Each structure stands twice: as C-alpha cells, then as structure tokens.
Amino acid sequence: MENPDAQFMLGQMYSKGKGVKQDYVEAIKWSKHAVVQGHHEAGIVSDAN
C-alpha cells in the first residue's frame, strides 16, 4: 500500500482503537510507513513518540 494518507489514518485508528482493536505496535508500524512515504503530520506524531 503506497498511500501515506491512508497509512496515517490507519495508524491513528489503531492508536485510538476506532474501528479496530487498540494496538500501539500496529499504530507505530503504520505511522512509520506514512513517514517513509513523506506524510508530514505522521512525521510530527512519530517524533513525539
């Protein structure tokens, strides 16, 4: 999947447990995928962790 917006949103869903079981490992994984794809907001979130 090469859609940084979708990757970021999926990371947020896992982080908050919205629509999926809350899973911080998955949240970080998908947020990092978004960062690699150049998603600016995901980079800010990743830096905060």
PDBQT receptor file of N, H, CA, C and O in Angstrom, charges set to zero:
ATOM      1  N   MET A   1       0.858  -1.167   0.000  1.00  0.00    +0.000 N 
ATOM      2  CA  MET A   1       0.000   0.000   0.000  1.00  0.00    +0.000 C 
ATOM      3  C   MET A   1       0.906   1.232   0.000  1.00  0.00    +0.000 C 
ATOM      4  O   MET A   1       1.750   1.384   0.883  1.00  0.00    +0.000 OA
ATOM      5  N   GLU A   2       0.733   2.093  -0.973  1.00  0.00    +0.000 N 
ATOM      6  H   GLU A   2       0.047   1.969  -1.690  1.00  0.00    +0.000 HD
ATOM      7  CA  GLU A   2       1.535   3.300  -1.044  1.00  0.00    +0.000 C 
ATOM      8  C   GLU A   2       0.648   4.543  -1.024  1.00  0.00    +0.000 C 
ATOM      9  O   GLU A   2       0.684   5.363  -1.942  1.00  0.00    +0.000 OA
ATOM     10  N   ASN A   3      -0.130   4.665   0.017  1.00  0.00    +0.000 N 
ATOM     11  H   ASN A   3      -0.159   4.000   0.762  1.00  0.00    +0.000 HD
ATOM     12  CA  ASN A   3      -0.995   5.824   0.191  1.00  0.00    +0.000 C 
ATOM     13  C   ASN A   3      -0.732   6.368   1.589  1.00  0.00    +0.000 C 
ATOM     14  O   ASN A   3      -1.300   5.866   2.559  1.00  0.00    +0.000 OA
ATOM     15  N   PRO A   4       0.128   7.398   1.713  1.00  0.00    +0.000 N 
ATOM     16  CA  PRO A   4       0.515   7.878   3.027  1.00  0.00    +0.000 C 
ATOM     17  C   PRO A   4      -0.650   8.403   3.866  1.00  0.00    +0.000 C 
ATOM     18  O   PRO A   4      -0.636   8.268   5.089  1.00  0.00    +0.000 OA
ATOM     19  N   ASP A   5      -1.652   8.995   3.228  1.00  0.00    +0.000 N 
ATOM     20  H   ASP A   5      -1.663   9.105   2.234  1.00  0.00    +0.000 HD
ATOM     21  CA  ASP A   5      -2.809   9.465   3.994  1.00  0.00    +0.000 C 
ATOM     22  C   ASP A   5      -3.542   8.289   4.634  1.00  0.00    +0.000 C 
ATOM     23  O   ASP A   5      -3.920   8.344   5.804  1.00  0.00    +0.000 OA
ATOM     24  N   ALA A   6      -3.739   7.225   3.855  1.00  0.00    +0.000 N 
ATOM     25  H   ALA A   6      -3.432   7.181   2.904  1.00  0.00    +0.000 HD
ATOM     26  CA  ALA A   6      -4.417   6.036   4.379  1.00  0.00    +0.000 C 
ATOM     27  C   ALA A   6      -3.582   5.371   5.463  1.00  0.00    +0.000 C 
ATOM     28  O   ALA A   6      -4.124   4.909   6.467  1.00  0.00    +0.000 OA
ATOM     29  N   GLN A   7      -2.280   5.318   5.270  1.00  0.00    +0.000 N 
ATOM     30  H   GLN A   7      -1.840   5.693   4.454  1.00  0.00    +0.000 HD
ATOM     31  CA  GLN A   7      -1.392   4.716   6.268  1.00  0.00    +0.000 C 
ATOM     32  C   GLN A   7      -1.455   5.504   7.573  1.00  0.00    +0.000 C 
ATOM     33  O   GLN A   7      -1.532   4.923   8.656  1.00  0.00    +0.000 OA
ATOM     34  N   PHE A   8      -1.422   6.824   7.462  1.00  0.00    +0.000 N 
ATOM     35  H   PHE A   8      -1.360   7.296   6.582  1.00  0.00    +0.000 HD
ATOM     36  CA  PHE A   8      -1.509   7.666   8.653  1.00  0.00    +0.000 C 
ATOM     37  C   PHE A   8      -2.843   7.465   9.366  1.00  0.00    +0.000 C 
ATOM     38  O   PHE A   8      -2.885   7.314  10.587  1.00  0.00    +0.000 OA
ATOM     39  N   MET A   9      -3.933   7.463   8.599  1.00  0.00    +0.000 N 
ATOM     40  H   MET A   9      -3.899   7.586   7.607  1.00  0.00    +0.000 HD
ATOM     41  CA  MET A   9      -5.251   7.276   9.201  1.00  0.00    +0.000 C 
ATOM     42  C   MET A   9      -5.367   5.906   9.866  1.00  0.00    +0.000 C 
ATOM     43  O   MET A   9      -5.958   5.785  10.938  1.00  0.00    +0.000 OA
ATOM     44  N   LEU A  10      -4.808   4.880   9.237  1.00  0.00    +0.000 N 
ATOM     45  H   LEU A  10      -4.327   4.979   8.366  1.00  0.00    +0.000 HD
ATOM     46  CA  LEU A  10      -4.850   3.551   9.832  1.00  0.00    +0.000 C 
ATOM     47  C   LEU A  10      -4.067   3.536  11.147  1.00  0.00    +0.000 C 
ATOM     48  O   LEU A  10      -4.505   2.941  12.132  1.00  0.00    +0.000 OA
ATOM     49  N   GLY A  11      -2.912   4.191  11.153  1.00  0.00    +0.000 N 
ATOM     50  H   GLY A  11      -2.557   4.674  10.353  1.00  0.00    +0.000 HD
ATOM     51  CA  GLY A  11      -2.141   4.308  12.394  1.00  0.00    +0.000 C 
ATOM     52  C   GLY A  11      -2.933   4.995  13.489  1.00  0.00    +0.000 C 
ATOM     53  O   GLY A  11      -2.893   4.579  14.647  1.00  0.00    +0.000 OA
ATOM     54  N   GLN A  12      -3.654   6.049  13.123  1.00  0.00    +0.000 N 
ATOM     55  H   GLN A  12      -3.686   6.386  12.183  1.00  0.00    +0.000 HD
ATOM     56  CA  GLN A  12      -4.481   6.755  14.097  1.00  0.00    +0.000 C 
ATOM     57  C   GLN A  12      -5.609   5.872  14.619  1.00  0.00    +0.000 C 
ATOM     58  O   GLN A  12      -5.932   5.898  15.806  1.00  0.00    +0.000 OA
ATOM     59  N   MET A  13      -6.201   5.094  13.723  1.00  0.00    +0.000 N 
ATOM     60  H   MET A  13      -5.939   5.072  12.759  1.00  0.00    +0.000 HD
ATOM     61  CA  MET A  13      -7.280   4.182  14.135  1.00  0.00    +0.000 C 
ATOM     62  C   MET A  13      -6.767   3.163  15.145  1.00  0.00    +0.000 C 
ATOM     63  O   MET A  13      -7.414   2.920  16.164  1.00  0.00    +0.000 OA
ATOM     64  N   TYR A  14      -5.616   2.568  14.872  1.00  0.00    +0.000 N 
ATOM     65  H   TYR A  14      -5.091   2.766  14.044  1.00  0.00    +0.000 HD
ATOM     66  CA  TYR A  14      -5.042   1.607  15.810  1.00  0.00    +0.000 C 
ATOM     67  C   TYR A  14      -4.667   2.280  17.122  1.00  0.00    +0.000 C 
ATOM     68  O   TYR A  14      -4.854   1.696  18.190  1.00  0.00    +0.000 OA
ATOM     69  N   SER A  15      -4.149   3.479  17.059  1.00  0.00    +0.000 N 
ATOM     70  H   SER A  15      -3.997   3.953  16.192  1.00  0.00    +0.000 HD
ATOM     71  CA  SER A  15      -3.748   4.194  18.266  1.00  0.00    +0.000 C 
ATOM     72  C   SER A  15      -4.941   4.479  19.176  1.00  0.00    +0.000 C 
ATOM     73  O   SER A  15      -4.840   4.378  20.399  1.00  0.00    +0.000 OA
ATOM     74  N   LYS A  16      -6.072   4.837  18.564  1.00  0.00    +0.000 N 
ATOM     75  H   LYS A  16      -6.153   4.919  17.571  1.00  0.00    +0.000 HD
ATOM     76  CA  LYS A  16      -7.256   5.226  19.329  1.00  0.00    +0.000 C 
ATOM     77  C   LYS A  16      -8.255   4.092  19.519  1.00  0.00    +0.000 C 
ATOM     78  O   LYS A  16      -9.201   4.222  20.296  1.00  0.00    +0.000 OA
ATOM     79  N   GLY A  17      -8.050   2.973  18.811  1.00  0.00    +0.000 N 
ATOM     80  H   GLY A  17      -7.281   2.867  18.180  1.00  0.00    +0.000 HD
ATOM     81  CA  GLY A  17      -8.990   1.868  18.907  1.00  0.00    +0.000 C 
ATOM     82  C   GLY A  17     -10.316   2.174  18.237  1.00  0.00    +0.000 C 
ATOM     83  O   GLY A  17     -11.360   1.711  18.695  1.00  0.00    +0.000 OA
ATOM     84  N   LYS A  18     -10.292   2.941  17.169  1.00  0.00    +0.000 N 
ATOM     85  H   LYS A  18      -9.443   3.317  16.797  1.00  0.00    +0.000 HD
ATOM     86  CA  LYS A  18     -11.527   3.294  16.453  1.00  0.00    +0.000 C 
ATOM     87  C   LYS A  18     -11.701   2.384  15.249  1.00  0.00    +0.000 C 
ATOM     88  O   LYS A  18     -10.966   2.498  14.268  1.00  0.00    +0.000 OA
ATOM     89  N   GLY A  19     -12.674   1.478  15.322  1.00  0.00    +0.000 N 
ATOM     90  H   GLY A  19     -13.270   1.385  16.119  1.00  0.00    +0.000 HD
ATOM     91  CA  GLY A  19     -12.957   0.554  14.226  1.00  0.00    +0.000 C 
ATOM     92  C   GLY A  19     -12.083  -0.689  14.239  1.00  0.00    +0.000 C 
ATOM     93  O   GLY A  19     -12.334  -1.645  13.505  1.00  0.00    +0.000 OA
ATOM     94  N   VAL A  20     -11.056  -0.669  15.079  1.00  0.00    +0.000 N 
ATOM     95  H   VAL A  20     -10.852   0.107  15.675  1.00  0.00    +0.000 HD
ATOM     96  CA  VAL A  20     -10.139  -1.808  15.241  1.00  0.00    +0.000 C 
ATOM     97  C   VAL A  20      -9.782  -1.911  16.711  1.00  0.00    +0.000 C 
ATOM     98  O   VAL A  20      -9.976  -0.969  17.480  1.00  0.00    +0.000 OA
ATOM     99  N   LYS A  21      -9.257  -3.067  17.093  1.00  0.00    +0.000 N 
ATOM    100  H   LYS A  21      -9.100  -3.832  16.469  1.00  0.00    +0.000 HD
ATOM    101  CA  LYS A  21      -8.788  -3.227  18.464  1.00  0.00    +0.000 C 
ATOM    102  C   LYS A  21      -7.557  -2.339  18.660  1.00  0.00    +0.000 C 
ATOM    103  O   LYS A  21      -6.656  -2.332  17.821  1.00  0.00    +0.000 OA
ATOM    104  N   GLN A  22      -7.519  -1.600  19.751  1.00  0.00    +0.000 N 
ATOM    105  H   GLN A  22      -8.251  -1.605  20.432  1.00  0.00    +0.000 HD
ATOM    106  CA  GLN A  22      -6.381  -0.713  20.010  1.00  0.00    +0.000 C 
ATOM    107  C   GLN A  22      -5.089  -1.520  20.065  1.00  0.00    +0.000 C 
ATOM    108  O   GLN A  22      -4.987  -2.514  20.783  1.00  0.00    +0.000 OA
ATOM    109  N   ASP A  23      -4.114  -1.073  19.297  1.00  0.00    +0.000 N 
ATOM    110  H   ASP A  23      -4.197  -0.265  18.713  1.00  0.00    +0.000 HD
ATOM    111  CA  ASP A  23      -2.846  -1.799  19.190  1.00  0.00    +0.000 C 
ATOM    112  C   ASP A  23      -1.750  -0.789  18.858  1.00  0.00    +0.000 C 
ATOM    113  O   ASP A  23      -1.623  -0.347  17.717  1.00  0.00    +0.000 OA
ATOM    114  N   TYR A  24      -0.963  -0.432  19.868  1.00  0.00    +0.000 N 
ATOM    115  H   TYR A  24      -1.066  -0.791  20.796  1.00  0.00    +0.000 HD
ATOM    116  CA  TYR A  24       0.060   0.593  19.679  1.00  0.00    +0.000 C 
ATOM    117  C   TYR A  24       1.191   0.137  18.761  1.00  0.00    +0.000 C 
ATOM    118  O   TYR A  24       1.792   0.961  18.072  1.00  0.00    +0.000 OA
ATOM    119  N   VAL A  25       1.485  -1.148  18.742  1.00  0.00    +0.000 N 
ATOM    120  H   VAL A  25       0.996  -1.817  19.302  1.00  0.00    +0.000 HD
ATOM    121  CA  VAL A  25       2.523  -1.658  17.843  1.00  0.00    +0.000 C 
ATOM    122  C   VAL A  25       2.094  -1.449  16.389  1.00  0.00    +0.000 C 
ATOM    123  O   VAL A  25       2.886  -0.985  15.569  1.00  0.00    +0.000 OA
ATOM    124  N   GLU A  26       0.859  -1.786  16.074  1.00  0.00    +0.000 N 
ATOM    125  H   GLU A  26       0.216  -2.163  16.740  1.00  0.00    +0.000 HD
ATOM    126  CA  GLU A  26       0.337  -1.565  14.723  1.00  0.00    +0.000 C 
ATOM    127  C   GLU A  26       0.255  -0.070  14.416  1.00  0.00    +0.000 C 
ATOM    128  O   GLU A  26       0.529   0.348  13.291  1.00  0.00    +0.000 OA
ATOM    129  N   ALA A  27      -0.117   0.728  15.400  1.00  0.00    +0.000 N 
ATOM    130  H   ALA A  27      -0.340   0.389  16.314  1.00  0.00    +0.000 HD
ATOM    131  CA  ALA A  27      -0.200   2.177  15.196  1.00  0.00    +0.000 C 
ATOM    132  C   ALA A  27       1.155   2.743  14.793  1.00  0.00    +0.000 C 
ATOM    133  O   ALA A  27       1.247   3.535  13.856  1.00  0.00    +0.000 OA
ATOM    134  N   ILE A  28       2.189   2.343  15.490  1.00  0.00    +0.000 N 
ATOM    135  H   ILE A  28       2.114   1.699  16.251  1.00  0.00    +0.000 HD
ATOM    136  CA  ILE A  28       3.536   2.829  15.176  1.00  0.00    +0.000 C 
ATOM    137  C   ILE A  28       3.977   2.316  13.812  1.00  0.00    +0.000 C 
ATOM    138  O   ILE A  28       4.569   3.058  13.028  1.00  0.00    +0.000 OA
ATOM    139  N   LYS A  29       3.689   1.046  13.526  1.00  0.00    +0.000 N 
ATOM    140  H   LYS A  29       3.208   0.443  14.162  1.00  0.00    +0.000 HD
ATOM    141  CA  LYS A  29       4.075   0.471  12.236  1.00  0.00    +0.000 C 
ATOM    142  C   LYS A  29       3.484   1.267  11.082  1.00  0.00    +0.000 C 
ATOM    143  O   LYS A  29       4.199   1.619  10.144  1.00  0.00    +0.000 OA
ATOM    144  N   TRP A  30       2.180   1.557  11.140  1.00  0.00    +0.000 N 
ATOM    145  H   TRP A  30       1.599   1.271  11.902  1.00  0.00    +0.000 HD
ATOM    146  CA  TRP A  30       1.533   2.260  10.040  1.00  0.00    +0.000 C 
ATOM    147  C   TRP A  30       1.927   3.728   9.984  1.00  0.00    +0.000 C 
ATOM    148  O   TRP A  30       2.009   4.312   8.903  1.00  0.00    +0.000 OA
ATOM    149  N   SER A  31       2.168   4.320  11.135  1.00  0.00    +0.000 N 
ATOM    150  H   SER A  31       2.101   3.846  12.013  1.00  0.00    +0.000 HD
ATOM    151  CA  SER A  31       2.639   5.707  11.147  1.00  0.00    +0.000 C 
ATOM    152  C   SER A  31       4.020   5.809  10.513  1.00  0.00    +0.000 C 
ATOM    153  O   SER A  31       4.300   6.757   9.779  1.00  0.00    +0.000 OA
ATOM    154  N   LYS A  32       4.879   4.841  10.791  1.00  0.00    +0.000 N 
ATOM    155  H   LYS A  32       4.652   4.071  11.386  1.00  0.00    +0.000 HD
ATOM    156  CA  LYS A  32       6.218   4.840  10.194  1.00  0.00    +0.000 C 
ATOM    157  C   LYS A  32       6.148   4.632   8.681  1.00  0.00    +0.000 C 
ATOM    158  O   LYS A  32       6.926   5.225   7.935  1.00  0.00    +0.000 OA
ATOM    159  N   HIS A  33       5.228   3.801   8.235  1.00  0.00    +0.000 N 
ATOM    160  H   HIS A  33       4.595   3.319   8.842  1.00  0.00    +0.000 HD
ATOM    161  CA  HIS A  33       5.029   3.626   6.785  1.00  0.00    +0.000 C 
ATOM    162  C   HIS A  33       4.670   4.975   6.157  1.00  0.00    +0.000 C 
ATOM    163  O   HIS A  33       5.188   5.331   5.099  1.00  0.00    +0.000 OA
ATOM    164  N   ALA A  34       3.781   5.720   6.817  1.00  0.00    +0.000 N 
ATOM    165  H   ALA A  34       3.361   5.431   7.677  1.00  0.00    +0.000 HD
ATOM    166  CA  ALA A  34       3.361   7.017   6.292  1.00  0.00    +0.000 C 
ATOM    167  C   ALA A  34       4.533   8.001   6.256  1.00  0.00    +0.000 C 
ATOM    168  O   ALA A  34       4.669   8.774   5.308  1.00  0.00    +0.000 OA
ATOM    169  N   VAL A  35       5.372   7.969   7.284  1.00  0.00    +0.000 N 
ATOM    170  H   VAL A  35       5.262   7.341   8.054  1.00  0.00    +0.000 HD
ATOM    171  CA  VAL A  35       6.534   8.853   7.323  1.00  0.00    +0.000 C 
ATOM    172  C   VAL A  35       7.458   8.567   6.146  1.00  0.00    +0.000 C 
ATOM    173  O   VAL A  35       7.932   9.487   5.480  1.00  0.00    +0.000 OA
ATOM    174  N   VAL A  36       7.710   7.284   5.895  1.00  0.00    +0.000 N 
ATOM    175  H   VAL A  36       7.325   6.537   6.435  1.00  0.00    +0.000 HD
ATOM    176  CA  VAL A  36       8.585   6.905   4.780  1.00  0.00    +0.000 C 
ATOM    177  C   VAL A  36       8.017   7.418   3.460  1.00  0.00    +0.000 C 
ATOM    178  O   VAL A  36       8.770   7.773   2.553  1.00  0.00    +0.000 OA
ATOM    179  N   GLN A  37       6.705   7.457   3.355  1.00  0.00    +0.000 N 
ATOM    180  H   GLN A  37       6.094   7.169   4.092  1.00  0.00    +0.000 HD
ATOM    181  CA  GLN A  37       6.053   7.934   2.138  1.00  0.00    +0.000 C 
ATOM    182  C   GLN A  37       5.998   9.463   2.082  1.00  0.00    +0.000 C 
ATOM    183  O   GLN A  37       5.507  10.029   1.105  1.00  0.00    +0.000 OA
ATOM    184  N   GLY A  38       6.504  10.139   3.134  1.00  0.00    +0.000 N 
ATOM    185  H   GLY A  38       6.902   9.679   3.928  1.00  0.00    +0.000 HD
ATOM    186  CA  GLY A  38       6.569  11.586   3.125  1.00  0.00    +0.000 C 
ATOM    187  C   GLY A  38       5.397  12.305   3.767  1.00  0.00    +0.000 C 
ATOM    188  O   GLY A  38       5.208  13.499   3.534  1.00  0.00    +0.000 OA
ATOM    189  N   HIS A  39       4.605  11.604   4.571  1.00  0.00    +0.000 N 
ATOM    190  H   HIS A  39       4.758  10.634   4.760  1.00  0.00    +0.000 HD
ATOM    191  CA  HIS A  39       3.451  12.243   5.218  1.00  0.00    +0.000 C 
ATOM    192  C   HIS A  39       3.950  13.136   6.354  1.00  0.00    +0.000 C 
ATOM    193  O   HIS A  39       4.512  12.647   7.334  1.00  0.00    +0.000 OA
ATOM    194  N   HIS A  40       3.741  14.444   6.218  1.00  0.00    +0.000 N 
ATOM    195  H   HIS A  40       3.284  14.842   5.422  1.00  0.00    +0.000 HD
ATOM    196  CA  HIS A  40       4.271  15.422   7.166  1.00  0.00    +0.000 C 
ATOM    197  C   HIS A  40       3.714  15.223   8.578  1.00  0.00    +0.000 C 
ATOM    198  O   HIS A  40       4.481  15.164   9.539  1.00  0.00    +0.000 OA
ATOM    199  N   GLU A  41       2.411  15.121   8.712  1.00  0.00    +0.000 N 
ATOM    200  H   GLU A  41       1.788  15.169   7.932  1.00  0.00    +0.000 HD
ATOM    201  CA  GLU A  41       1.792  15.014  10.035  1.00  0.00    +0.000 C 
ATOM    202  C   GLU A  41       2.221  13.731  10.741  1.00  0.00    +0.000 C 
ATOM    203  O   GLU A  41       2.414  13.734  11.957  1.00  0.00    +0.000 OA
ATOM    204  N   ALA A  42       2.371  12.658  10.014  1.00  0.00    +0.000 N 
ATOM    205  H   ALA A  42       2.214  12.655   9.026  1.00  0.00    +0.000 HD
ATOM    206  CA  ALA A  42       2.838  11.401  10.620  1.00  0.00    +0.000 C 
ATOM    207  C   ALA A  42       4.245  11.574  11.159  1.00  0.00    +0.000 C 
ATOM    208  O   ALA A  42       4.585  10.987  12.186  1.00  0.00    +0.000 OA
ATOM    209  N   GLY A  43       5.067  12.363  10.490  1.00  0.00    +0.000 N 
ATOM    210  H   GLY A  43       4.790  12.840   9.655  1.00  0.00    +0.000 HD
ATOM    211  CA  GLY A  43       6.411  12.627  10.969  1.00  0.00    +0.000 C 
ATOM    212  C   GLY A  43       6.401  13.347  12.298  1.00  0.00    +0.000 C 
ATOM    213  O   GLY A  43       7.220  13.064  13.172  1.00  0.00    +0.000 OA
ATOM    214  N   ILE A  44       5.469  14.282  12.454  1.00  0.00    +0.000 N 
ATOM    215  H   ILE A  44       4.803  14.511  11.744  1.00  0.00    +0.000 HD
ATOM    216  CA  ILE A  44       5.348  15.020  13.723  1.00  0.00    +0.000 C 
ATOM    217  C   ILE A  44       4.923  14.078  14.826  1.00  0.00    +0.000 C 
ATOM    218  O   ILE A  44       5.474  14.128  15.926  1.00  0.00    +0.000 OA
ATOM    219  N   VAL A  45       3.953  13.220  14.558  1.00  0.00    +0.000 N 
ATOM    220  H   VAL A  45       3.505  13.179  13.665  1.00  0.00    +0.000 HD
ATOM    221  CA  VAL A  45       3.470  12.257  15.550  1.00  0.00    +0.000 C 
ATOM    222  C   VAL A  45       4.581  11.292  15.924  1.00  0.00    +0.000 C 
ATOM    223  O   VAL A  45       4.758  10.986  17.103  1.00  0.00    +0.000 OA
ATOM    224  N   SER A  46       5.328  10.811  14.950  1.00  0.00    +0.000 N 
ATOM    225  H   SER A  46       5.185  11.060  13.992  1.00  0.00    +0.000 HD
ATOM    226  CA  SER A  46       6.410   9.857  15.210  1.00  0.00    +0.000 C 
ATOM    227  C   SER A  46       7.509  10.488  16.046  1.00  0.00    +0.000 C 
ATOM    228  O   SER A  46       8.083   9.826  16.911  1.00  0.00    +0.000 OA
ATOM    229  N   ASP A  47       7.809  11.743  15.808  1.00  0.00    +0.000 N 
ATOM    230  H   ASP A  47       7.343  12.281  15.105  1.00  0.00    +0.000 HD
ATOM    231  CA  ASP A  47       8.828  12.434  16.594  1.00  0.00    +0.000 C 
ATOM    232  C   ASP A  47       8.406  12.590  18.051  1.00  0.00    +0.000 C 
ATOM    233  O   ASP A  47       9.255  12.634  18.942  1.00  0.00    +0.000 OA
ATOM    234  N   ALA A  48       7.108  12.672  18.298  1.00  0.00    +0.000 N 
ATOM    235  H   ALA A  48       6.418  12.636  17.574  1.00  0.00    +0.000 HD
ATOM    236  CA  ALA A  48       6.591  12.855  19.662  1.00  0.00    +0.000 C 
ATOM    237  C   ALA A  48       6.663  11.567  20.460  1.00  0.00    +0.000 C 
ATOM    238  O   ALA A  48       6.667  11.612  21.691  1.00  0.00    +0.000 OA
ATOM    239  N   ASN A  49       6.722  10.413  19.792  1.00  0.00    +0.000 N 
ATOM    240  H   ASN A  49       6.719  10.376  18.792  1.00  0.00    +0.000 HD
ATOM    241  CA  ASN A  49       6.727   9.118  20.500  1.00  0.00    +0.000 C 
ATOM    242  C   ASN A  49       8.095   8.748  20.959  1.00  0.00    +0.000 C 
ATOM    243  O   ASN A  49       8.277   7.694  21.568  1.00  0.00    +0.000 OA
TER     244      ASN A  49
